[in-house]
Amino acid sequence: MHIEFRHLRSIKAIHEAGGLARAADLLNITQSALSHQIKGLEDQAGVELFVRKSKPMTLSAAGFRLLRLADQVLPQVEATLAEFTNLRDGKAGRMHIAIECHACFEWLFPVLEGFRKDWPDVDVDIRPGLAFDALPALQKEEVDLVVSSDPEVLPGVEFIELFDYAPVFVASAQHPLAAKDHVDAEDFRGQTLITYPVERSRLDVFSQLLTPAKVEPAAIRQVELTAVILLLVASNRGVAVLPDWVVREVKYSSDYVTRPLTEQGVTRRLYAAIRSEDREKPFVMRLIDLARTEARKLQSQ
């Protein structure tokens, strides 16, 4: 027996309308076509689906079985069609984000909270991009957006500017280096450097300062949370380099100071990497707009 969605819709319409003529109007087909459709379905089933001599038309036991099926299946079909419509119109979709900037979790959470309210039908997930190759994953459609400070030329990938930030030296107010106007690479010799638990190549202090100068700190202590890093720095257990907006946002204590890296200072830029084809998706660009807005708030503090 070959049952189609139109058969289920017809059974349901006849039951609700109480007759062929009104059901045909509801389905926008002729009464003759509807009658022929039901007759063909009954021929397949080998049983009558309606008690025809009754007024209004009444479903037989077999007809009620199909009605139960229609009540189960049709709402799911309609919901799926609505999802497809939303996907086509850019109202729904998937936004899986990989972050190559460890400190960016604290900046991104308020962004995602606003995004969730605007786009409740978009599936949002966050993956720490430091644990895998985020940009190749973007190309393979395993993730949909990568927050990164290291743009590359990749086929089918665009890097959209989010905001600039300055990595700054952070030390206890009692630390000898707190008396300097700025710090240089050589100042890190003999220091305990407190960092996030990521590869050196992904840390600004190494990529922008220490590695080019071939300077090695006396010790490296890795800490997961920004607040803990600042607690240790304020207790004079070591020094750190953090984005300027992170230090302003956390505001843990007044017992530490910040200083520029080098006399000229160091500036870095954060990007949102997306697949070029996704630029047309409204929710993708909305997330980027929210990210920029949140960044301006942090920078103005």
C-alpha positions in Angstrom: 0.0 0.0 0.0 1.4 3.4 -1.1 0.3 6.2 1.3 1.2 9.8 0.4 1.0 12.9 2.4 -1.9 14.1 0.2 -3.8 11.0 1.2 -3.4 11.8 4.9 -4.4 15.4 4.3 -7.5 14.2 2.4 -8.6 11.8 5.2 -8.2 14.5 7.8 -10.1 17.1 5.7 -13.0 14.8 5.0 -13.3 13.9 8.7 -13.2 17.6 9.7 -15.5 18.8 6.9 -18.0 16.0 7.2 -18.3 15.5 3.4 -16.5 15.4 0.1 -17.7 18.7 -1.3 -16.5 20.9 1.6 -13.3 18.9 2.0 -12.5 19.4 -1.7 -12.9 23.2 -1.2 -10.6 23.1 1.8 -8.0 21.1 -0.2 -8.5 23.3 -3.3 -9.2 20.4 -5.6 -12.4 19.2 -7.4 -14.8 16.9 -5.6 -14.4 14.4 -8.4 -10.6 14.3 -8.0 -11.0 13.9 -4.2 -13.5 11.1 -4.7 -11.2 9.4 -7.2 -8.2 9.7 -4.8 -10.1 8.1 -1.9 -11.4 5.3 -4.2 -7.8 4.6 -5.3 -6.6 4.5 -1.7 -9.4 2.1 -0.7 -8.5 -0.2 -3.7 -5.0 -0.3 -2.4 -6.1 -1.0 1.2 -8.7 -3.5 0.2 -11.2 -2.0 2.8 -13.5 1.0 2.9 -12.3 4.0 4.7 -15.7 5.7 5.1 -19.2 4.7 5.9 -20.7 6.4 2.9 -24.4 6.2 3.7 -23.9 8.2 6.9 -24.4 12.0 7.0 -22.0 13.6 7.7 -19.5 11.1 6.3 -18.1 8.9 9.0 -14.7 7.2 9.0 -14.7 3.4 9.2 -12.3 1.6 11.6 -9.6 1.5 8.9 -10.3 5.2 8.2 -9.8 6.1 11.9 -6.4 4.3 11.8 -5.3 6.5 8.9 -6.6 9.6 10.8 -4.4 8.7 13.8 -1.5 8.3 11.4 -2.3 11.7 9.8 -2.5 13.4 13.3 1.0 12.0 14.1 2.7 12.6 10.8 1.3 15.8 9.4 2.3 18.1 12.2 5.9 16.8 11.9 5.8 17.3 8.2 4.5 20.9 8.6 7.1 21.7 11.2 9.9 20.4 9.0 8.6 22.4 6.0 8.5 25.5 8.3 12.2 24.8 9.3 13.1 24.5 5.6 11.4 27.8 4.9 13.2 29.5 7.8 16.5 28.1 6.6 15.9 29.4 3.1 14.9 32.8 4.4 17.8 33.0 6.8 15.7 32.9 9.9 17.2 29.6 11.2 20.4 27.6 10.8 23.5 26.6 12.6 26.2 28.8 14.2 29.1 26.7 15.6 31.9 28.9 16.7 35.6 28.1 17.2 37.7 30.5 19.3 41.4 30.7 18.8 41.6 33.5 21.4 41.5 32.1 24.9 40.6 35.4 26.5 37.7 35.9 24.0 35.4 33.6 25.9 34.7 36.4 28.4 34.0 38.9 25.6 31.9 36.5 23.5 29.4 35.3 26.1 27.5 38.7 26.3 27.5 38.7 22.5 25.9 35.2 22.3 23.3 36.2 24.9 22.1 39.0 22.7 22.3 36.8 19.6 20.2 34.1 21.3 17.4 36.6 21.9 17.4 37.8 18.4 17.8 34.4 16.7 16.2 31.8 18.9 15.9 29.3 16.0 19.7 29.3 15.3 21.6 26.4 16.9 24.6 27.9 18.7 27.6 26.0 19.9 31.1 27.0 21.0 34.2 24.9 20.4 37.6 25.9 21.8 39.5 26.3 18.5 42.8 26.0 20.4 42.2 22.3 20.7 42.0 21.6 17.0 42.7 23.2 13.6 39.9 25.6 13.5 40.4 27.1 10.0 40.5 23.8 8.2 37.4 22.8 10.2 35.7 25.9 8.8 36.5 24.9 5.3 35.1 21.5 5.9 31.9 23.0 7.4 32.5 21.4 10.8 32.3 24.9 12.3 30.7 28.1 10.9 32.8 31.0 12.3 36.3 31.2 13.8 37.4 34.0 16.0 41.1 34.5 15.3 43.9 37.1 15.3 45.9 35.4 12.6 44.3 35.8 9.2 45.4 33.6 6.3 44.7 33.4 2.6 42.3 30.5 2.3 40.0 29.5 -0.6 36.4 30.3 0.2 37.2 31.9 3.5 36.8 35.6 4.4 38.3 37.4 7.4 36.1 40.2 8.7 37.6 42.7 11.0 36.1 42.8 14.5 38.3 45.2 16.6 41.8 46.1 17.5 43.3 45.6 20.9 46.6 46.1 22.7 48.3 43.3 24.6 49.6 44.9 27.8 52.1 43.9 30.5 50.4 43.3 33.9 52.3 43.2 37.2 51.8 43.8 40.9 52.0 47.4 41.9 54.9 46.4 44.1 56.8 44.7 41.3 60.1 46.5 40.2 58.9 46.7 36.6 55.8 48.6 37.7 58.0 51.7 37.9 58.8 51.6 34.2 56.8 53.5 31.5 56.9 50.4 29.2 58.5 47.0 29.2 60.7 45.4 26.5 61.5 41.8 25.8 64.6 41.8 27.9 62.5 42.7 31.0 61.0 39.2 30.9 64.3 37.5 31.6 64.2 36.1 35.2 60.4 36.6 35.4 57.7 34.0 36.1 55.3 34.5 33.2 51.7 33.5 33.9 49.8 32.5 30.7 46.7 30.7 29.5 47.3 27.0 28.8 47.8 27.3 25.1 50.6 26.9 22.6 53.2 29.7 22.6 52.5 30.5 19.0 49.0 31.5 20.0 50.1 33.8 22.8 50.7 37.5 21.9 53.6 37.8 24.4 55.5 35.2 22.5 54.5 35.8 18.9 54.8 39.6 19.1 57.7 40.0 21.5 59.6 37.2 23.1 60.1 34.8 20.2 61.4 37.4 17.8 63.8 38.7 20.5 64.8 35.2 21.4 64.1 35.9 25.1 63.0 33.1 27.5 61.4 33.9 30.9 62.7 32.1 34.0 59.5 30.1 34.3 56.0 29.7 32.8 52.9 29.1 34.8 49.8 28.2 33.0 46.4 29.2 34.4 43.0 28.7 32.9 41.0 31.6 34.3 41.7 35.3 33.8 40.6 36.2 37.3 43.1 33.7 38.7 45.9 35.1 36.6 45.1 38.6 37.9 44.9 37.2 41.5 48.4 35.7 41.2 49.8 38.8 39.6 48.3 41.0 42.3 50.0 38.7 44.8 53.3 39.3 43.1 53.5 35.6 42.1 54.5 36.5 38.5 53.7 38.8 35.6 51.3 38.4 32.6 50.4 39.8 29.2 46.7 40.2 28.6 44.5 42.1 26.1 43.8 45.6 27.4 40.1 45.1 27.3 40.3 41.9 29.3 42.0 43.7 32.2 39.4 46.5 32.1 36.5 44.0 32.0 37.6 41.7 34.8 38.5 44.6 37.2 39.7 42.1 39.8 41.8 44.4 42.0 43.7 47.7 42.2 46.9 45.9 43.3 48.3 45.5 39.8 49.3 47.9 37.0 49.4 47.7 33.3 52.2 48.9 31.0 52.6 49.0 27.2 54.7 46.3 25.5 57.7 48.3 24.0 57.8 52.1 23.8 55.6 52.1 20.6 53.1 49.6 22.0 51.8 46.5 20.3 48.4 46.4 18.5 46.6 43.3 17.4 43.4 42.8 15.4 40.7 40.2 16.0 38.8 38.8 13.0 35.7 36.6 12.4 36.6 34.0 9.7 33.5 32.8 7.8 32.9 30.9 4.6 32.3 33.4 1.8 29.0 31.8 0.9 27.7 32.5 4.5 28.0 36.2 4.2 24.5 36.2 2.7 23.0 34.6 5.8 21.5 37.4 7.9 22.2 35.8 11.3 25.9 35.4 10.5 26.3 39.1 9.9 24.1 39.9 12.9 26.4 38.0 15.1 29.4 39.9 13.8 27.6 43.2 14.3 26.8 42.3 17.9 30.5 41.3 18.4 31.6 44.7 17.2 29.1 46.5 19.4 30.2 44.6 22.5 33.9 45.3 21.6 33.2 49.1 21.4 31.6 48.9 24.9 34.7 47.2 26.3 37.0 49.6 24.6 35.1 52.6 26.0 35.3 51.4 29.7 
